[in-house]
Amino acid sequence: MSWTPEPDSALLIVDVQNDFLPGGALGVPEGHAVIPPLNALAEQFAAAGRPVIASRDWHPAVTTHFQPQGGPWPPHCVQGTPGAAFAEALRLPPGALIVSKGMGPDEDAYSAFQARDEQGRPLAELLRERGVRHLYVGGLATDYCVQASALDALAHGFRVTVLEDAVRAVDLQPGDGARALEKLRAAGATIRPAVGVGG
């Protein structure tokens, strides 16, 4: 049975980019597994006329986010490179909003709420002007950008549902992903699978 997203909801797909997939510059284990449930949900949200937003890391080649400049991460998702492109299998509906983050030379920007559209408008503004009050969140990675985005969504007053079968963790320390979900639950997010989300 198909599900119709609530009239005040939107889907946020966090950083499903080539560099975060297995084999990428900063590959998340099983990162590709988030794509099928997100594709199914994106289709349902689009059919209901509800917004689908995709955030992306969009770093300059030289940034304090990267190890060569003293940052924590190997270079990844550099603007205009194949690694920064959305995963080929990800099916974003026509009219999906693309927001970019980490564009400054000293900007880490883990949260999609630090991302802006091409006109420079921040995500919170884009959601509010579309009447969004409930945000469904999936993507990569649970313990970094998904966690930061969901916590910021709660801080901005949105209801948040994190789709536990549509996220995967880096797990630099074993269990980081599970701890991130517990932290989100404690902060007020709902954690549930994307499959049967309307049930």
Secondary structure per residue as TSV (DSSP state, phi and psi in degrees):
chain	resnum	aa	ss	phi	psi
A	1	M	-	360.0	130.1
A	2	S	-	-77.9	153.8
A	3	W	-	-114.1	139.6
A	4	T	-	-105.6	119.1
A	5	P	-	-58.5	149.6
A	6	E	-	-60.3	151.1
A	7	P	T	-67.5	-10.1
A	8	D	T	-111.7	21.4
A	9	S	E	-107.5	162.7
A	10	A	E	-148.3	158.9
A	11	L	E	-108.1	126.4
A	12	L	E	-110.5	116.9
A	13	I	E	-102.7	115.3
A	14	V	E	-97.5	112.8
A	15	D	-	54.7	44.5
A	16	V	-	-86.7	77.5
A	17	Q	B	-118.0	157.6
A	18	N	G	-56.1	-40.0
A	19	D	G	-66.8	-17.9
A	20	F	G	-97.1	-1.4
A	21	L	S	-89.0	157.7
A	22	P	T	-50.9	131.7
A	23	G	T	93.5	-12.2
A	24	G	S	-81.3	176.8
A	25	A	T	-61.1	-28.7
A	26	L	T	-140.1	54.7
A	27	G	-	-64.0	133.6
A	28	V	-	-92.5	127.1
A	29	P	T	-52.4	130.1
A	30	E	T	61.0	21.5
A	31	G	G	-57.0	-32.7
A	32	H	G	-64.0	-20.2
A	33	A	G	-68.7	-15.8
A	34	V	G	-76.1	-17.2
A	35	I	H	-70.1	-48.2
A	36	P	H	-58.3	-47.7
A	37	P	H	-65.7	-34.1
A	38	L	H	-69.1	-38.6
A	39	N	H	-60.9	-44.1
A	40	A	H	-62.6	-43.7
A	41	L	H	-68.4	-40.8
A	42	A	H	-58.4	-38.8
A	43	E	H	-64.1	-41.3
A	44	Q	H	-67.8	-42.1
A	45	F	H	-64.5	-43.9
A	46	A	H	-62.8	-40.9
A	47	A	H	-63.3	-30.8
A	48	A	T	-86.9	0.1
A	49	G	T	73.1	22.8
A	50	R	-	-100.0	151.1
A	51	P	-	-67.2	142.7
A	52	V	E	-119.0	122.8
A	53	I	E	-117.7	132.8
A	54	A	E	-117.7	121.1
A	55	S	E	-93.0	155.9
A	56	R	E	-146.3	142.8
A	57	D	E	-69.6	136.8
A	58	W	-	-145.5	67.5
A	59	H	B	-83.4	148.5
A	60	P	-	-70.4	164.2
A	61	A	S	-65.8	-30.6
A	62	V	S	-116.8	115.7
A	63	T	-	-153.7	147.1
A	64	T	T	-68.2	-3.6
A	65	H	T	-74.7	-21.6
A	66	F	B	-99.7	150.6
A	67	Q	G	-56.6	-41.0
A	68	P	G	-59.6	-23.7
A	69	Q	G	-104.9	18.5
A	70	G	T	91.9	5.6
A	71	G	-	-85.6	-178.1
A	72	P	S	-86.3	-14.6
A	73	W	B	-121.5	148.9
A	74	P	-	-64.9	155.0
A	75	P	S	-54.7	135.8
A	76	H	-	-158.3	154.7
A	77	C	S	49.4	46.7
A	78	V	B	-75.7	133.8
A	79	Q	T	-45.6	127.5
A	80	G	T	81.2	-1.2
A	81	T	S	-91.3	158.9
A	82	P	G	-57.0	-33.7
A	83	G	G	-65.1	-26.6
A	84	A	G	-84.4	-11.7
A	85	A	S	-68.3	150.0
A	86	F	B	-62.0	148.5
A	87	A	-	-52.7	136.4
A	88	E	T	-58.9	-34.3
A	89	A	T	-79.2	-11.3
A	90	L	-	-74.3	124.2
A	91	R	-	-105.3	91.2
A	92	L	-	-79.6	132.2
A	93	P	-	-69.7	156.5
A	94	P	T	-56.4	137.6
A	95	G	T	87.0	1.0
A	96	A	-	-60.0	140.8
A	97	L	E	-85.9	130.0
A	98	I	E	-106.9	124.8
A	99	V	E	-122.5	141.0
A	100	S	E	-118.3	145.1
A	101	K	E	-140.8	164.3
A	102	G	-	72.9	26.9
A	103	M	-	-82.7	-16.9
A	104	G	S	-84.6	156.7
A	105	P	T	-68.4	-14.6
A	106	D	T	-131.2	35.5
A	107	E	-	-115.8	113.6
A	108	D	-	-75.6	-56.3
A	109	A	-	55.3	71.4
A	110	Y	-	-77.2	-33.3
A	111	S	S	-87.7	138.9
A	112	A	G	-63.3	-18.6
A	113	F	G	-76.1	-5.2
A	114	Q	G	-95.0	0.6
A	115	A	-	-88.9	157.0
A	116	R	B	-134.4	155.7
A	117	D	-	-83.5	-175.2
A	118	E	T	-63.8	-24.3
A	119	Q	T	-88.6	1.6
A	120	G	-	86.0	10.8
A	121	R	-	-85.2	136.6
A	122	P	B	-75.3	158.4
A	123	L	H	-57.0	-44.8
A	124	A	H	-57.2	-40.2
A	125	E	H	-65.8	-42.4
A	126	L	H	-62.6	-39.3
A	127	L	H	-68.8	-44.5
A	128	R	H	-65.4	-37.5
A	129	E	H	-71.9	-12.2
A	130	R	T	-103.1	10.6
A	131	G	T	71.5	23.9
A	132	V	-	-81.4	131.8
A	133	R	-	-125.6	-16.0
A	134	H	E	-127.8	122.1
A	135	L	E	-113.3	123.7
A	136	Y	E	-94.0	130.4
A	137	V	E	-126.2	130.3
A	138	G	E	-145.6	170.3
A	139	G	E	129.7	-148.2
A	140	L	E	-132.8	141.8
A	141	A	-	-110.0	151.6
A	142	T	I	-49.2	-45.7
A	143	D	I	-89.7	3.2
A	144	Y	I	-130.4	-91.5
A	145	C	I	-72.3	-33.0
A	146	V	I	-66.4	-48.3
A	147	Q	H	-59.4	-48.4
A	148	A	H	-62.0	-40.9
A	149	S	H	-66.5	-43.6
A	150	A	H	-68.1	-40.5
A	151	L	H	-63.4	-41.1
A	152	D	H	-66.6	-37.2
A	153	A	H	-60.3	-44.7
A	154	L	H	-61.8	-42.2
A	155	A	H	-63.8	-29.0
A	156	H	T	-85.1	0.4
A	157	G	T	93.3	9.6
A	158	F	-	-84.7	147.5
A	159	R	E	-75.0	142.1
A	160	V	E	-130.5	129.6
A	161	T	E	-118.1	117.5
A	162	V	E	-94.6	129.0
A	163	L	E	-91.2	99.4
A	164	E	E	-67.9	-21.0
A	165	D	E	-93.8	2.6
A	166	A	E	-119.7	24.0
A	167	V	E	-133.7	152.3
A	168	R	E	-140.4	151.9
A	169	A	-	-108.1	153.4
A	170	V	-	-70.9	-43.1
A	171	D	-	56.2	49.3
A	172	L	S	-53.8	-42.5
A	173	Q	S	-105.5	130.3
A	174	P	T	-52.2	131.3
A	175	G	T	91.9	-0.2
A	176	D	H	-57.4	-41.1
A	177	G	H	-64.1	-45.1
A	178	A	H	-63.6	-39.9
A	179	R	H	-66.3	-36.5
A	180	A	H	-62.5	-43.0
A	181	L	H	-65.0	-38.8
A	182	E	H	-64.2	-40.3
A	183	K	H	-63.1	-41.0
A	184	L	H	-67.0	-40.5
A	185	R	H	-62.5	-43.5
A	186	A	H	-64.5	-29.7
A	187	A	H	-80.1	-10.3
A	188	G	T	117.9	1.3
A	189	A	-	-78.2	151.4
A	190	T	E	-90.3	134.3
A	191	I	E	-114.3	120.1
A	192	R	E	-157.5	161.2
A	193	P	-	-70.4	152.8
A	194	A	S	-69.8	-36.3
A	195	V	T	-64.7	122.1
A	196	G	T	71.6	27.7
A	197	V	T	-61.0	-27.5
A	198	G	T	-87.3	0.1
A	199	G	-	-81.1	360.0
